[in-house]
Amino acid sequence: EIVCVSIAGSTSIARFPERPRIAVRFFRPAAGARVDGESPAELSARLLAEIRDEAPIVAAGRGGPKTR
């Protein structure tokens, strides 16, 4: 059985001293495990797409240099 995991909020850690909210979600893939005729590379691509839909890529919250 395959279980995917997504983590949201980890880029907020860079905003110290604020306390970030991090969410971890475990879920089963929509199409389940490997489909007949699906190569390992295709399975990996499908699972990665589902994980990215759950927690899109977000840039770190550091911001640029401060100006006066």
Biotite code that builds the C-alpha atoms (Angstrom):
import biotite.structure as struc

atoms = struc.array([
    struc.Atom([0.000, 0.000, 0.000], chain_id="A", res_id=1, res_name="GLU", atom_name="CA", element="C"),
    struc.Atom([1.175, 3.523, -0.769], chain_id="A", res_id=2, res_name="ILE", atom_name="CA", element="C"),
    struc.Atom([0.632, 6.506, 1.523], chain_id="A", res_id=3, res_name="VAL", atom_name="CA", element="C"),
    struc.Atom([1.565, 10.020, 0.396], chain_id="A", res_id=4, res_name="CYS", atom_name="CA", element="C"),
    struc.Atom([2.411, 12.886, 2.714], chain_id="A", res_id=5, res_name="VAL", atom_name="CA", element="C"),
    struc.Atom([2.284, 16.650, 2.186], chain_id="A", res_id=6, res_name="SER", atom_name="CA", element="C"),
    struc.Atom([3.759, 19.291, 4.471], chain_id="A", res_id=7, res_name="ILE", atom_name="CA", element="C"),
    struc.Atom([2.477, 22.874, 4.368], chain_id="A", res_id=8, res_name="ALA", atom_name="CA", element="C"),
    struc.Atom([3.958, 25.842, 6.210], chain_id="A", res_id=9, res_name="GLY", atom_name="CA", element="C"),
    struc.Atom([7.552, 24.667, 6.465], chain_id="A", res_id=10, res_name="SER", atom_name="CA", element="C"),
    struc.Atom([8.810, 27.722, 4.559], chain_id="A", res_id=11, res_name="THR", atom_name="CA", element="C"),
    struc.Atom([7.438, 29.937, 7.360], chain_id="A", res_id=12, res_name="SER", atom_name="CA", element="C"),
    struc.Atom([10.199, 28.686, 9.674], chain_id="A", res_id=13, res_name="ILE", atom_name="CA", element="C"),
    struc.Atom([12.450, 31.349, 8.134], chain_id="A", res_id=14, res_name="ALA", atom_name="CA", element="C"),
    struc.Atom([10.280, 34.061, 9.746], chain_id="A", res_id=15, res_name="ARG", atom_name="CA", element="C"),
    struc.Atom([11.793, 33.619, 13.200], chain_id="A", res_id=16, res_name="PHE", atom_name="CA", element="C"),
    struc.Atom([10.783, 34.675, 15.902], chain_id="A", res_id=17, res_name="PRO", atom_name="CA", element="C"),
    struc.Atom([7.182, 34.102, 14.729], chain_id="A", res_id=18, res_name="GLU", atom_name="CA", element="C"),
    struc.Atom([5.879, 30.622, 15.434], chain_id="A", res_id=19, res_name="ARG", atom_name="CA", element="C"),
    struc.Atom([5.010, 28.921, 12.169], chain_id="A", res_id=20, res_name="PRO", atom_name="CA", element="C"),
    struc.Atom([1.987, 26.703, 11.669], chain_id="A", res_id=21, res_name="ARG", atom_name="CA", element="C"),
    struc.Atom([3.020, 23.501, 9.996], chain_id="A", res_id=22, res_name="ILE", atom_name="CA", element="C"),
    struc.Atom([0.433, 21.037, 8.701], chain_id="A", res_id=23, res_name="ALA", atom_name="CA", element="C"),
    struc.Atom([1.269, 17.437, 7.848], chain_id="A", res_id=24, res_name="VAL", atom_name="CA", element="C"),
    struc.Atom([-1.315, 15.456, 5.887], chain_id="A", res_id=25, res_name="ARG", atom_name="CA", element="C"),
    struc.Atom([-1.169, 11.760, 5.056], chain_id="A", res_id=26, res_name="PHE", atom_name="CA", element="C"),
    struc.Atom([-3.381, 10.518, 2.226], chain_id="A", res_id=27, res_name="PHE", atom_name="CA", element="C"),
    struc.Atom([-3.826, 7.645, -0.183], chain_id="A", res_id=28, res_name="ARG", atom_name="CA", element="C"),
    struc.Atom([-3.237, 8.318, -3.886], chain_id="A", res_id=29, res_name="PRO", atom_name="CA", element="C"),
    struc.Atom([-6.470, 8.929, -5.821], chain_id="A", res_id=30, res_name="ALA", atom_name="CA", element="C"),
    struc.Atom([-5.767, 6.149, -8.346], chain_id="A", res_id=31, res_name="ALA", atom_name="CA", element="C"),
    struc.Atom([-4.348, 3.846, -5.693], chain_id="A", res_id=32, res_name="GLY", atom_name="CA", element="C"),
    struc.Atom([-1.160, 1.872, -6.117], chain_id="A", res_id=33, res_name="ALA", atom_name="CA", element="C"),
    struc.Atom([0.473, 1.082, -9.427], chain_id="A", res_id=34, res_name="ARG", atom_name="CA", element="C"),
    struc.Atom([-1.939, 0.759, -12.344], chain_id="A", res_id=35, res_name="VAL", atom_name="CA", element="C"),
    struc.Atom([-1.518, -2.108, -14.837], chain_id="A", res_id=36, res_name="ASP", atom_name="CA", element="C"),
    struc.Atom([1.086, -1.181, -17.434], chain_id="A", res_id=37, res_name="GLY", atom_name="CA", element="C"),
    struc.Atom([2.317, 1.846, -15.445], chain_id="A", res_id=38, res_name="GLU", atom_name="CA", element="C"),
    struc.Atom([6.096, 2.096, -15.252], chain_id="A", res_id=39, res_name="SER", atom_name="CA", element="C"),
    struc.Atom([7.846, 3.032, -11.986], chain_id="A", res_id=40, res_name="PRO", atom_name="CA", element="C"),
    struc.Atom([8.708, 6.430, -13.515], chain_id="A", res_id=41, res_name="ALA", atom_name="CA", element="C"),
    struc.Atom([5.054, 7.067, -14.427], chain_id="A", res_id=42, res_name="GLU", atom_name="CA", element="C"),
    struc.Atom([3.953, 6.047, -10.928], chain_id="A", res_id=43, res_name="LEU", atom_name="CA", element="C"),
    struc.Atom([6.481, 8.440, -9.376], chain_id="A", res_id=44, res_name="SER", atom_name="CA", element="C"),
    struc.Atom([5.359, 11.307, -11.619], chain_id="A", res_id=45, res_name="ALA", atom_name="CA", element="C"),
    struc.Atom([1.691, 10.676, -10.803], chain_id="A", res_id=46, res_name="ARG", atom_name="CA", element="C"),
    struc.Atom([2.317, 10.539, -7.054], chain_id="A", res_id=47, res_name="LEU", atom_name="CA", element="C"),
    struc.Atom([4.455, 13.678, -7.123], chain_id="A", res_id=48, res_name="LEU", atom_name="CA", element="C"),
    struc.Atom([1.720, 15.544, -9.040], chain_id="A", res_id=49, res_name="ALA", atom_name="CA", element="C"),
    struc.Atom([-0.842, 14.560, -6.388], chain_id="A", res_id=50, res_name="GLU", atom_name="CA", element="C"),
    struc.Atom([1.455, 15.677, -3.566], chain_id="A", res_id=51, res_name="ILE", atom_name="CA", element="C"),
    struc.Atom([2.091, 19.014, -5.286], chain_id="A", res_id=52, res_name="ARG", atom_name="CA", element="C"),
    struc.Atom([-1.674, 19.524, -5.685], chain_id="A", res_id=53, res_name="ASP", atom_name="CA", element="C"),
    struc.Atom([-2.047, 19.051, -1.921], chain_id="A", res_id=54, res_name="GLU", atom_name="CA", element="C"),
    struc.Atom([0.812, 21.393, -0.960], chain_id="A", res_id=55, res_name="ALA", atom_name="CA", element="C"),
    struc.Atom([1.992, 23.619, -3.816], chain_id="A", res_id=56, res_name="PRO", atom_name="CA", element="C"),
    struc.Atom([5.598, 24.784, -3.882], chain_id="A", res_id=57, res_name="ILE", atom_name="CA", element="C"),
    struc.Atom([5.984, 28.068, -1.966], chain_id="A", res_id=58, res_name="VAL", atom_name="CA", element="C"),
    struc.Atom([9.078, 30.266, -1.745], chain_id="A", res_id=59, res_name="ALA", atom_name="CA", element="C"),
    struc.Atom([10.597, 30.815, 1.697], chain_id="A", res_id=60, res_name="ALA", atom_name="CA", element="C"),
    struc.Atom([9.194, 33.784, 3.613], chain_id="A", res_id=61, res_name="GLY", atom_name="CA", element="C"),
    struc.Atom([12.475, 35.575, 4.226], chain_id="A", res_id=62, res_name="ARG", atom_name="CA", element="C"),
    struc.Atom([11.771, 38.619, 2.044], chain_id="A", res_id=63, res_name="GLY", atom_name="CA", element="C"),
    struc.Atom([14.437, 40.813, 0.520], chain_id="A", res_id=64, res_name="GLY", atom_name="CA", element="C"),
    struc.Atom([16.923, 43.107, 2.266], chain_id="A", res_id=65, res_name="PRO", atom_name="CA", element="C"),
    struc.Atom([15.328, 45.891, 4.307], chain_id="A", res_id=66, res_name="LYS", atom_name="CA", element="C"),
    struc.Atom([15.729, 49.431, 3.024], chain_id="A", res_id=67, res_name="THR", atom_name="CA", element="C"),
    struc.Atom([15.177, 52.691, 4.863], chain_id="A", res_id=68, res_name="ARG", atom_name="CA", element="C"),
])
